[in-house]
Amino acid sequence: MVVILCGVAAGRLVLRKVRKEEEMEKASENRTLQQQLARVVSEISNPLFVALPTFLVIALVTAPDVAHAFLWWIIPILGISVAPFLFIWQGVRKGKLTDHHVSQREQRFVPLFFGLTCMLLSFACLYALHASPILIATVVAVIVACGISLIVTRYWKISLHLVGMAGAVTVFVLLFGPRWLALSPLVLLVGWARWQVRAHTVLQAIAGTCLAIIVTVLTFHLFGIQL
């Protein structure tokens, strides 16, 4: 009888252990899936990529014709996306930067300074071509946000992914109305992704979001753009 009871108890312990291991495996699989999704979101929401559709929409909406729209789009894209991307890519290839997200805060100053210089050149070109005030205001907002980020980055790692995404959403809301607040979940998604891959803390993500919103709204207001 005692042997039977001991056998039953041992069986229960083994069953509990098996169930616990299965639960741990499921939790591990869930974490892996979350990590994979977070990495994909982080790649897609790179601010250099977010600028592509953002400036295309603004150019198409505010330009007098398609030819002007393409010209007004290609100029900021070369300065805000293409040139900085190639600079970072070269830095990674030569081993000067750890990755194309420039995850190390200490490595961010030079790429940001280079990007800021390219943005200023884009602004000068758009101003000379008499681009729409809305497009110029957006470029100025990007320059100001990048400049502030450049200063902050010397001491703290603010989320540039959130600066880019929150800035784009804010521009669309100001341009098309409150209904475009429906894009706000994208900001939360990017914030979660950057936290999930351990690139930023929650506070760093919030700081990037607030910086983009405040700078964009104030810039549009200073330009006297009534939407």
ROKESE-735973 format. One line per field, with one value per residue (C-alpha): residue in one letter; chain; x, y, z negated. Coordinates in pm, 1 decimal. Each point is the difference from the previous one (the first is absolute). Layout:
N
residuo = [A / ...]
cadena = [A / ...]
east = [X / ...]
north = [Y / ...]
up = [Z / ...]
//
This chain:
227
residuo = [M / V / V / I / L / C / G / V / A / A / G / R / L / V / L / R / K / V / R / K / E / E / E / M / E / K / A / S / E / N / R / T / L / Q / Q / Q / L / A / R / V / V / S / E / I / S / N / P / L / F / V / A / L / P / T / F / L / V / I / A / L / V / T / A / P / D / V / A / H / A / F / L / W / W / I / I / P / I / L / G / I / S / V / A / P / F / L / F / I / W / Q / G / V / R / K / G / K / L / T / D / H / H / V / S / Q / R / E / Q / R / F / V / P / L / F / F / G / L / T / C / M / L / L / S / F / A / C / L / Y / A / L / H / A / S / P / I / L / I / A / T / V / V / A / V / I / V / A / C / G / I / S / L / I / V / T / R / Y / W / K / I / S / L / H / L / V / G / M / A / G / A / V / T / V / F / V / L / L / F / G / P / R / W / L / A / L / S / P / L / V / L / L / V / G / W / A / R / W / Q / V / R / A / H / T / V / L / Q / A / I / A / G / T / C / L / A / I / I / V / T / V / L / T / F / H / L / F / G / I / Q / L]
cadena = [A / A / A / A / A / A / A / A / A / A / A / A / A / A / A / A / A / A / A / A / A / A / A / A / A / A / A / A / A / A / A / A / A / A / A / A / A / A / A / A / A / A / A / A / A / A / A / A / A / A / A / A / A / A / A / A / A / A / A / A / A / A / A / A / A / A / A / A / A / A / A / A / A / A / A / A / A / A / A / A / A / A / A / A / A / A / A / A / A / A / A / A / A / A / A / A / A / A / A / A / A / A / A / A / A / A / A / A / A / A / A / A / A / A / A / A / A / A / A / A / A / A / A / A / A / A / A / A / A / A / A / A / A / A / A / A / A / A / A / A / A / A / A / A / A / A / A / A / A / A / A / A / A / A / A / A / A / A / A / A / A / A / A / A / A / A / A / A / A / A / A / A / A / A / A / A / A / A / A / A / A / A / A / A / A / A / A / A / A / A / A / A / A / A / A / A / A / A / A / A / A / A / A / A / A / A / A / A / A / A / A / A / A / A / A / A / A / A / A / A / A / A / A / A / A / A / A]
east = [0.0 / 281.6 / 177.9 / -314.0 / -45.1 / 362.8 / -41.1 / -308.8 / 177.1 / 303.4 / -225.6 / -168.0 / 336.7 / 115.4 / -325.7 / 35.1 / 357.2 / -102.4 / -282.5 / 233.9 / 253.4 / -273.7 / -113.7 / 359.8 / 42.1 / -321.6 / 109.3 / 338.1 / -168.5 / -222.9 / 303.0 / 177.0 / -299.2 / -21.9 / 370.0 / -33.4 / -300.5 / 179.3 / 304.9 / -214.4 / -184.6 / 331.6 / 136.7 / -308.6 / -37.9 / 354.8 / -45.0 / 200.7 / -266.5 / -299.6 / 102.1 / -53.2 / -382.7 / -40.8 / 163.0 / -154.8 / -350.8 / 79.8 / 151.6 / -291.2 / -257.5 / 169.2 / 176.3 / -174.2 / 69.0 / 163.7 / 332.0 / 36.9 / -115.2 / 272.6 / 266.5 / -118.3 / 2.7 / 337.3 / 190.4 / -90.3 / 27.7 / 358.2 / 89.2 / -207.1 / 2.4 / 244.4 / 314.9 / -21.7 / -78.7 / 305.9 / 215.2 / -112.7 / 33.9 / 359.8 / 64.4 / -129.0 / 196.5 / 323.3 / -66.3 / -38.8 / -366.7 / -135.2 / -323.9 / -221.8 / -222.7 / 309.2 / -103.0 / 302.4 / -74.9 / 366.0 / 5.0 / -305.5 / 145.0 / 187.4 / -284.4 / -249.9 / 223.8 / 48.0 / -375.3 / -71.4 / 237.3 / -174.0 / -339.4 / 112.4 / 110.8 / -338.4 / -174.5 / 208.9 / -86.9 / -372.1 / -3.1 / 174.0 / -256.4 / -289.0 / -136.2 / -328.3 / 2.7 / -130.9 / 287.2 / 258.0 / -156.1 / 25.3 / 366.6 / 66.6 / -174.4 / 224.1 / 309.5 / -97.8 / -87.3 / 325.5 / 196.0 / -153.5 / 60.4 / 362.8 / 42.6 / -191.5 / 192.6 / 321.3 / -142.7 / -298.2 / -133.5 / -328.7 / -200.8 / 43.3 / -244.7 / -271.5 / 106.6 / -51.5 / -327.4 / -165.8 / 108.7 / -150.7 / -330.1 / -14.7 / 55.0 / -281.2 / -236.3 / 81.6 / -28.3 / -312.5 / -184.5 / -71.7 / -115.3 / 364.2 / 50.4 / -94.6 / 370.4 / 93.5 / 20.1 / 302.3 / 184.1 / -86.4 / 103.8 / 340.1 / 47.8 / -76.8 / 236.4 / 291.3 / -56.2 / -39.1 / 336.3 / 150.8 / 106.6 / -176.8 / -172.4 / -362.7 / 111.6 / 228.3 / -286.3 / -236.4 / 262.4 / 41.3 / -376.2 / -50.3 / 291.0 / -141.1 / -354.0 / 101.0 / 252.0 / -233.6 / -299.7 / 205.7 / 173.2 / -327.0 / -138.4 / 307.1 / -33.4 / -354.2 / -143.3 / -374.2 / -134.1]
north = [0.0 / 234.9 / -78.1 / 81.9 / 333.1 / 89.4 / -86.9 / 220.2 / 290.0 / -39.4 / -9.6 / 322.3 / 169.6 / -112.9 / 122.2 / 338.4 / 27.8 / -86.7 / 255.7 / 263.7 / -69.8 / 25.3 / 332.8 / 128.2 / -112.6 / 178.1 / 315.5 / -20.8 / -38.0 / 300.0 / 208.9 / -107.5 / 99.7 / 334.1 / 60.2 / -81.7 / 231.3 / 275.0 / -27.8 / 22.3 / 305.6 / 161.8 / -50.2 / 135.4 / 297.3 / 124.6 / 379.9 / 6.0 / -226.2 / 172.7 / 322.1 / -154.5 / -30.1 / 300.1 / 250.2 / -164.2 / 59.5 / 358.5 / 73.9 / -151.3 / 189.5 / 340.9 / 14.0 / 164.1 / -301.9 / -343.7 / 127.7 / 247.4 / -263.1 / -241.1 / 272.6 / 116.3 / -360.2 / -108.8 / 293.9 / -67.0 / -374.4 / 35.1 / 217.2 / -162.3 / -366.2 / -103.1 / 191.7 / -81.5 / -365.6 / -31.6 / 173.4 / -243.4 / -297.6 / 96.6 / 42.7 / -349.3 / -149.5 / 159.0 / -105.8 / 353.7 / -62.3 / -312.4 / -20.6 / 199.2 / 108.8 / 153.7 / -162.8 / 126.4 / 348.9 / 99.4 / -65.8 / 211.8 / 350.7 / -13.9 / -163.9 / 244.6 / 297.1 / -123.1 / -52.4 / 345.5 / 155.4 / -184.6 / 113.8 / 362.7 / -36.5 / -150.1 / 290.0 / 250.6 / -171.4 / -16.4 / 363.8 / 102.8 / -199.8 / 169.7 / -328.8 / 4.8 / 149.8 / -328.8 / -197.3 / 253.3 / 9.2 / -379.1 / 8.1 / 270.8 / -210.9 / -292.9 / 221.3 / 139.1 / -343.9 / -140.7 / 291.1 / -46.8 / -375.9 / 71.0 / 196.1 / -248.9 / -294.6 / 133.5 / -88.6 / -232.0 / -241.5 / 144.3 / -216.8 / 124.5 / -267.5 / 165.4 / 346.6 / -110.0 / -187.8 / 246.0 / 289.2 / -161.9 / -71.6 / 355.0 / 146.2 / -212.3 / 104.4 / 367.7 / -40.8 / -215.9 / 41.8 / -185.4 / -316.1 / -76.8 / -52.2 / -353.3 / -35.8 / 51.4 / -375.7 / -6.3 / 214.7 / -242.8 / -295.1 / 152.8 / 89.6 / -358.6 / -136.0 / 219.5 / -97.0 / -367.6 / -13.1 / 186.3 / 293.4 / 254.8 / 40.3 / 107.4 / 347.7 / 36.1 / -99.4 / 248.0 / 274.6 / -58.7 / 7.7 / 320.7 / 172.3 / -76.2 / 110.0 / 324.4 / 103.1 / -78.6 / 182.8 / 306.7 / 13.1 / -8.1 / 269.2 / 223.5 / -36.9 / 127.6 / -306.5 / -17.5 / -346.7]
up = [0.0 / -95.5 / 326.8 / 195.6 / -179.6 / 58.6 / 366.5 / 30.4 / -172.1 / 223.9 / 305.3 / -104.8 / -49.3 / 343.6 / 156.7 / -167.6 / 120.6 / 355.9 / -7.3 / -138.6 / 274.1 / 265.1 / -142.4 / 2.5 / 361.9 / 102.4 / -183.5 / 172.1 / 341.3 / -72.3 / -96.6 / 317.7 / 215.1 / -178.8 / 58.9 / 369.1 / 40.3 / -191.4 / 226.3 / 313.7 / -134.4 / -95.8 / 349.7 / 176.5 / -234.4 / 48.1 / 21.5 / 322.8 / 154.0 / -160.7 / 173.5 / 345.4 / -2.0 / -231.0 / 233.6 / 305.8 / -135.5 / -98.4 / 341.1 / 191.2 / -205.4 / 5.9 / 339.6 / 301.0 / 222.4 / 2.0 / 137.6 / -285.6 / -246.8 / 110.2 / -15.0 / -342.7 / -119.4 / 135.4 / -155.1 / -365.9 / 55.9 / 123.3 / -299.5 / -273.0 / 102.3 / 273.3 / -97.0 / -374.1 / 79.8 / 225.7 / -262.3 / -269.4 / 234.2 / 73.7 / -370.5 / -73.7 / 291.2 / -122.0 / -359.1 / -132.3 / -90.9 / -164.4 / 202.7 / 235.4 / -289.7 / -164.1 / -326.4 / -192.8 / -130.1 / 12.8 / 376.6 / 83.0 / -1.6 / 332.6 / 202.3 / -148.3 / 77.3 / 357.6 / 36.3 / -138.4 / 254.4 / 285.5 / -129.4 / 1.1 / 362.0 / 88.7 / -170.0 / 196.7 / 329.0 / -77.2 / -106.7 / 323.3 / 200.2 / -185.7 / -132.6 / -190.1 / -351.0 / -141.8 / 149.7 / -116.7 / -347.5 / -18.6 / 98.1 / -257.9 / -266.1 / 92.1 / -21.5 / -341.3 / -138.5 / 134.3 / -145.9 / -344.5 / 24.0 / 89.3 / -324.2 / -212.8 / 143.6 / -152.2 / -339.1 / 50.8 / 262.8 / 124.7 / 242.2 / 356.7 / 120.7 / -207.4 / 111.8 / 359.6 / -40.8 / -239.3 / 221.3 / 309.7 / -174.3 / -134.2 / 347.8 / 144.0 / -278.8 / 55.1 / 376.2 / 28.8 / -329.0 / -326.9 / 176.7 / 71.1 / -371.8 / 100.6 / 85.9 / -365.3 / -73.3 / 231.9 / -252.7 / -278.2 / 217.4 / 74.6 / -365.6 / -101.5 / 266.1 / -105.8 / -362.7 / 90.4 / 180.3 / -296.9 / 213.3 / -221.5 / -332.0 / -25.0 / -106.8 / 302.8 / 229.3 / -166.1 / 24.8 / 374.0 / 49.5 / -197.1 / 173.3 / 346.6 / -83.1 / -171.9 / 265.0 / 290.7 / -146.3 / -97.1 / 338.3 / 191.5 / -230.7 / 47.8 / 376.7 / -35.7 / 170.2 / -65.7 / 73.4]
//
